[in-house]
Amino acid sequence: MTTAESEARKALARLRRALEKTGRELRALSRALRHVEDADFPVEGYAGAEEQVQALLRFADEEGQRLQDKVLQGGGLEPGRIRRPSTR
């Protein structure tokens, strides 16, 4: 693997961890504000923000898959023939 590919994988992993943390922090903020604001809590706004974080996580996953496929192809392997671990 070239240095650029390695750096891309590292950056993608950092992005994914940051997005996961963002989701956790958003949920923590939501719980705290929901408790304080009760009926005034902007449910739709927080639901929309959570959807955006999930969309970014899906993007990071897709980019990770694309990068992995590209590395495999560069190494002469066929991406569809590699067995991927099942997600639980």
C-alpha positions in Angstrom: 0.0 0.0 0.0 1.3 3.4 -0.9 1.8 6.2 1.6 -1.2 8.1 0.1 -3.5 5.1 0.5 -2.3 4.6 4.1 -2.9 8.3 4.9 -6.4 8.1 3.3 -7.3 5.0 5.4 -6.0 6.8 8.6 -7.9 10.0 7.8 -11.1 8.0 7.0 -10.8 6.1 10.3 -10.3 9.5 12.2 -13.4 10.9 10.4 -15.5 7.8 11.3 -14.4 8.1 15.0 -15.2 11.8 15.0 -18.6 11.2 13.5 -19.4 8.4 16.0 -18.4 10.8 18.8 -20.5 13.6 17.3 -23.5 11.2 17.3 -22.9 10.3 21.0 -22.5 14.0 22.0 -25.6 15.0 20.0 -27.6 12.3 21.8 -26.3 13.4 25.2 -27.1 17.0 24.5 -30.6 16.0 23.3 -31.3 14.1 26.5 -30.1 16.9 28.7 -32.1 19.6 26.8 -35.2 17.4 26.5 -35.1 17.0 30.3 -34.8 20.8 30.9 -36.9 22.2 28.1 -39.7 19.5 28.1 -42.4 20.7 25.6 -40.2 23.4 24.2 -37.5 21.0 23.0 -37.0 21.2 19.2 -37.5 17.4 18.4 -37.5 17.9 14.6 -34.3 19.8 14.7 -32.4 17.2 16.7 -33.9 14.4 14.6 -32.7 16.2 11.5 -29.2 16.6 12.9 -29.1 12.9 13.9 -30.1 12.0 10.3 -27.3 14.2 8.9 -24.7 12.5 11.2 -26.0 9.1 10.1 -25.7 10.2 6.4 -22.1 11.2 7.0 -21.4 7.8 8.7 -22.9 6.1 5.7 -20.7 8.2 3.4 -17.6 7.3 5.4 -18.5 3.6 5.2 -19.0 3.9 1.4 -15.7 5.7 1.0 -14.0 3.1 3.1 -15.4 0.4 0.9 -14.5 2.2 -2.3 -10.9 2.7 -1.0 -10.6 -1.0 0.0 -11.9 -2.1 -3.5 -9.4 0.3 -5.1 -6.5 -1.1 -3.1 -7.6 -4.7 -3.9 -7.8 -3.9 -7.6 -4.4 -2.2 -7.5 -3.0 -5.4 -6.0 -4.6 -7.5 -8.7 -7.4 -8.9 -6.6 -11.1 -8.9 -7.6 -13.0 -7.0 -4.8 -16.2 -9.1 -5.3 -14.3 -12.3 -4.6 -13.0 -11.2 -1.2 -15.2 -12.5 1.7 -16.2 -9.6 4.0 -17.0 -10.3 7.7 -20.7 -10.1 8.4 -21.9 -7.2 10.6 -23.7 -8.2 13.7 
